[in-house]
């Protein structure tokens, strides 16, 4: 196994671990919603921070799950021009789309970090529970950066072309 393959496996393992973390947060969110329903309907005592915690949990779920989904190609896509664009001579166009997405997501990650630093300085927090927002903004930035890395890797793979006889591309 080459050094590049080991790095790819470690990156894939990182993405998978983060996706499992997002899944654990989703399970916690299910428990929170069930708790909120029981408190509200049975005991007539609403859990006042439930809505805020749901919002923050959704940030973690999406930000940590999306890069793994993209790495697996599990996202929804519409293939309008697939037959035309799957020609080997036009793979540069697919590479360009992936590269453009990577650049845009890298900018999103950078701007989110800048915003999170401002949020930290301002003491920005949720209304009911006063939970600081900047950690969740940093999680969003990490998710966007990882998504950008996935798209960059896909662009490079597409531009290198298919492997022949199991050998690494030149």
GINORJO-V584398 format. One record per helix or strand. SS is the DSSP state (~ for helix, > for strand). FROM is the first residue (numbers start at 1). TO is the last residue. If there is no record, write none. Layout:
ss	from	to
SS	FROM	TO
SS	FROM	TO
//
This chain:
ss	from	to
~	3	41
~	50	72
~	82	85
~	88	122
>	125	125
>	132	132
~	134	160
//
